[in-house]
Each structure stands twice: as structure tokens, then as C-alpha cells.
Amino acid sequence: MAKCLRMSNHPFYPRVEALTRWLVNIPSVTNTPGEAACARAIAAHLGQLPYFRRHPDHLRLISTVNDRLDRQNVFALVRGGGRAAVGLAGHFDTVGTAGYGQLEPWATDPGQLLPRLQAELAASPGADAALCLADLNSGEWMPGRGALDMKSGLAAGIAVLERWAAEGMRGNLLLIATPDEEDNSHGMRSAAGLLPTLLAEWELDLQAVINLDATVDQGDGREGRRVFLGSTGKLLPFVFAAGCEAHVSRPFDGVNPNLVIAEVIRRVEYGADLCDTAYGETAAPPVSLKMSDFKAVYDVTTPSAAWAYFNLLTLSRSPAAVLEQFTAIAHEAVGSAVAQLRRQAEAHPAATARGGPLLVREPTVLTFAALREKAGAAGRAALERLIPRLQADPTVDPRVFSGAVTEALWQASGLQGPGAVVGYGSLYYPPVHLDEESAGGSRIAAVVRSRAAARGVGIGHFFPGIADMSWLGGADSADDLAAVEANSPFLGVLAHFDYPAARRLQVPTLNAGPWGRDYHQRTERVHMPYAFETLPRLLWDICCDVAEE
Ligand SMILES: [Zn+2]
């Protein structure tokens, strides 16, 4: 398509384009068998290269750890000599294709999809459709599921590796292709755990890992054409509220935990005071992703417990500090719920006639770790009964698991409401940023800044999405990581990650990937001149400078 509009005859362009089409053509939706097929296809392709025919041991297809689905990571090392190595990392899973509607049969075939999407867009009103149609008509954009996020990035990495092998470069280049970034980062968590062993076996010092993930830019590309020196972190703090049950005809005898959770949400939602800032950038504010009570059936008794959990992005704030903030918020929320109860009871003739609300106990607010401690042997016995049931149910995810375990421990603890428990309901993605104070970090930053500038590419601090870079480093203290482990009920049971080991890895990571528009939508499309030429040439420059030390 639109060959005449190619901006250059650089050999990277047709190679990355062909590799992108080939990868997009392999359906690899997260948590489907397509992921395993895609890993095998990538390994088989690399295995055909003369370099890997000579060195089959430098190509590894390794199963991910504790995986219900049988998925693999691909590690491909092109050795040039010495110990210095650069990693190029990318995920090959994609989100689903149902959003393509009638065009779904062509979602993974860019050539077939293009004219059909153009026809559909030409018939649809609206500015978004007009922009997409103009893009596609320009000949500079490729549509297709995964074309942007992030098979074109992986294709650029494979093209650089192929050329590295063909030209017999001096340094070492290691490609790491992983499944499941979109759901649980299962692939990269496993890969990070394995890296120390592989690096020791191959006698490599990893100087940096360049993640190849995609950026969205709905404008002219200035935002998208950037290398990021770090990546946003993510926590999922939860507040569990225990109330005191009451019959609906005597509500002032109890405390409704739904009111406590409402007060928590009122304090947290969009909270500017909770937004993290670093390097002059501000993370998006927290939002609630769930609020519910724990009633399984309908009756006319107020719920015994309720909870909410929140997405909280971090740039430098530590998990222990976040836990402290949410504990303080839970304290305030219980306090104001009880105050509201008292005010309303005073204003209610029947309640005052009876002498006011139930004598409200002093609220108990504690962390999940403290609750577990408090519940002691009774808590351990309760969990011994509960956890096997939760593990046997494939619909139970870390969030559901955390809620159920917290409720069981609260009951076993003998504590009475009102009260609240604060913990983490999902995997912690540590924020990462190149440490420009360190010798290694400052050298890499200098290379990246000058090489990017030479190609008209900008620098950003935090990759705006949640990325697999988080699993390769992080600067949290041992105390912080201990706080995460002690307050994440599911960790070590439903999901595994050795945070201290990743902290020891301390690999400088950056993100240099394709840019495009509308990822995860049916109009997902990648800007080809950047992804197919500028990006691989920039990767090549950086790898030469860093790996060929
Ligand atoms: Zn991605």
C-alpha cells in the first residue's frame, strides 16, 4: 500500500514493515492459546537466521512460571564479544478484536483491513472518523490489532537484532519477547526472575533494557516521537470498611459500612492532593475501580462490610507512604460517617426518643498486615479453610481474593465495627526512572539524549502507560517492599514476584517505541515512517553506543 509515499529507501523500512505485518497476522490475544503460538513463531523465525543456526543455544523458548496457560518467553542473544549487553524488550500479546465489529475477520490482516476500514470510516460522521480516514488515506498509517501496541515495536527490535547478527557487531544484543503484558505482566515477571541466571550463564552485564512499547499521540506526533527515561508506577490500594449490622427499622443501632466507603471515595476520587509529581511531571489522579458491599443475598439488614479499591499512579512516592495516606483517609472516613450518623440520629424524633444511636465504639483502623497479626491463630485457621476454595475457582483474581481474605480475617480477629482495613488489592508496578546520578545511568542518558536529538526525537520522563519496565528495577527501599509484601493478600498465593530480586537487578530501563493513535480501539494504527525507519535507526544508534563499549 502507498509504496510511493515511503519517506526513505533505508533498508530498515521494508524489513520492519514486513515483520510487523507478519506479527499482526498471528492472532495473540492475551490469555488465549495464540500467545503460545506467537512465541513459537518468533522463536522459529529467529532459529532460521544463520546466526542462530550456528548458535542454537543462544535462542531460548522458556515457559513462564506458575502459568495456568502454557506460555513462553523468547530470549535471543546475538553475541558480539565482551560482557556489555543491551536488552530490547517487547510484548507480543494484544487486546481482543471484538471491537472491530463487522470488520473483525480482518482485524489481524492490515492489507485486507485497510480498504474496508476506509470504506466504513467514509460512511461514518464525526471528527475522530475524519482524522482516522485522513491518516489512512495518507498512506503513512497501518491499521490492525497490535500494529501499534506493540507488534511494530517488537518488529523494530527483531530487525535490529537481525542486522546486528548479519553485520557481526562487537557488543551483545539480547531480545526479550514476552506474552501477557496487557493483563498481569505474566511474561515479563517471569523473564525478570530468570534474567540473573541467564546473564550469569552467558557472562553478560546488562547495561540497559530498551522497552519497545507504544505511545499514543492524537496530534502531530511531537508527543509520540519520544524516548522515555522512566515509567509510571501503579498501586491498587483498597479500603475495607467493617460496619455494625442493623435492621432497617432501627438503622441508628448500627453503622452502615457503605457510608464509610462513600466517605472514602469522596476523599480519594480525582484527589489532586494524592497526585504524585516528579521531574516536573504529574501523574493522573486516583480513581475508584470498584465499590461494593459484601452482602451475598438480599435481606433487610444493613451490610456488615463494604470496600473500594483505587487505581493510584506513582512516579516516586513509596508504597509505604501511600499506605499511610490511605490509612489516614480511612480514619477520617470512619470518623465522618459516625459523625453523620450521630447528627441524623439527633434530628430524628424516634431515635432521640430511644436515647440516640447505639453506643458507637472507638473505630479500629489498621493495615492488612496488622489485621493478619491481630487475627493470629484463628485467622490462620480461617485462611486454611478459605484459600484452597479461592484457588480452585478460576474466576477469583487478586482483587476478589484480597477482599475475601480481608473479610475472613476481620471476622476471625474478633474486632467489631466500625473499622477499616487498608491494603493492596493487585500487583504493585514500581515506578522506574534512569538514575542520572549514577555513572551508568548518566552515561546511558547522555547517549540517549544525543542520539534522539540527532533524529529529531524528544525526551520524556515517565512513559504514560503502565509498562513492563516496572519489573526490571524500581528504587524502593527494603522497608517499602516489605510493606508491599505484607499488605498484598494475594501475593505469593495468586501472583508471584520477587521484588527484592528485581531491585537487585537494577537494570537501567528506557522506552523507545512506535507512536500512533487509538490503541485498543478498532482504529488502532501505527505511524509507519517513525515505527519502520526512525525507531529502528535510533535503536541501532543507541545499541551501538551502549553495547559496544
Ligand atoms: Zn503495550
Boltz pocket constraint, residues with backbone or C-beta under 6 A from the ligand:
constraints:
  - pocket:
      binder: B
      contacts: [[A, 91], [A, 149], [A, 150], [A, 181], [A, 213], [A, 214]]
      max_distance: 6.0
